[in-house]
Amino acid sequence: MSTIAQQYVMVDPFDIDGTELDGQSIRGAFVLGVEWAQFRERLAVEPERFAATVHSANAKRLKDMAARRGRASDATWKFGDEASNGWCQITVHPKTILSLVKQT
C-alpha cells in the first residue's frame, strides 16, 4: 500500500512561509492561489511576451515562478505608484535562447 507522500508530488513551491498570509482572509488566500495557478498556466502556453495584472501580494511569487522557468519578468505598479489599490502588472519576457558561436 502506498502512502499519500508516494502518490503526490509538489510541482512548484508556493514560496509562502509560516507568517506570510497572516492577516489574509481565507477568501484572499484562495484568490492568491487561483491567480498563481492561472499565471502558471500562461507561462506554460504562452512562449512570447505577455502581461498580467496581479495582486501585488503575489508579485514576488509569480516573478520567482517565471524565473524558475527561464523567463525574465518586470513588475510595475498598475497605476504608476504604490497607491494602486494592491494591483501591479507583471510583464513576462520570452525565454532567451543563447547560442554559442565559435569565433575563427
C-alpha positions in Angstrom: 0.0 0.0 0.0 1.4 3.4 -0.9 1.3 6.5 1.3 0.0 9.9 0.2 3.6 11.1 0.0 4.3 8.4 -2.6 1.2 9.3 -4.6 1.6 13.1 -4.8 4.5 15.4 -5.5 4.8 19.2 -5.4 5.0 20.6 -8.9 6.0 24.1 -7.8 6.8 25.7 -4.5 4.3 28.4 -3.3 7.1 30.4 -1.7 4.9 31.0 1.4 6.5 30.9 4.9 4.6 30.5 8.1 3.6 34.1 8.5 3.2 35.5 5.0 -0.5 35.0 4.9 -1.1 36.5 8.4 -3.9 39.0 8.1 -5.1 37.5 4.8 -8.7 36.3 4.8 -9.5 32.7 3.7 -11.0 34.2 0.5 -8.0 36.4 -0.1 -5.6 33.4 0.2 -7.8 31.4 -2.2 -7.7 34.3 -4.7 -3.9 34.4 -4.5 -3.8 30.6 -5.2 -6.1 30.9 -8.1 -4.1 33.8 -9.6 -0.9 31.7 -9.1 -2.4 28.7 -11.0 -3.6 31.0 -13.8 -0.2 32.6 -14.1 1.5 29.2 -14.1 -0.8 28.1 -17.0 0.0 31.2 -19.0 3.7 30.5 -18.6 3.2 27.0 -19.9 1.2 28.0 -23.0 2.5 31.5 -23.9 6.1 31.4 -25.1 6.1 35.1 -26.2 5.9 38.2 -24.1 2.7 38.7 -22.1 1.5 41.0 -19.3 -0.8 40.1 -16.4 -2.4 42.3 -13.8 -2.0 40.6 -10.5 -2.3 41.3 -6.8 0.8 43.0 -5.5 0.9 40.4 -2.7 1.6 37.8 -5.3 4.1 39.7 -7.5 7.3 38.3 -6.0 6.0 34.7 -6.0 4.9 35.0 -9.7 8.2 36.6 -10.7 10.1 33.8 -9.0 8.0 31.2 -10.8 8.8 32.8 -14.1 12.5 32.8 -13.3 12.4 29.1 -12.4 11.2 28.6 -16.0 13.9 30.7 -17.5 11.7 33.7 -18.1 12.7 37.2 -17.1 9.9 39.5 -15.8 9.3 43.0 -14.6 6.7 44.2 -12.2 5.3 47.8 -12.3 2.5 49.3 -10.2 -0.7 49.2 -12.2 -1.4 52.9 -11.8 2.1 54.2 -11.5 2.6 54.1 -7.8 2.1 52.1 -4.7 -1.3 53.6 -4.2 -2.5 51.2 -7.0 -5.0 49.6 -4.7 -2.9 46.5 -4.4 -2.5 45.7 -8.1 0.6 45.5 -10.2 1.4 44.5 -13.8 3.9 41.8 -14.5 5.4 41.6 -17.9 7.0 38.3 -18.8 9.6 38.2 -21.5 10.2 35.4 -24.0 12.7 32.7 -22.9 16.1 33.7 -24.1 17.9 31.1 -26.0 21.6 31.6 -26.1 23.8 30.1 -28.8 27.5 29.9 -28.7 29.3 30.7 -31.9 32.8 29.6 -32.3 34.9 32.6 -33.4 37.5 32.0 -36.0 
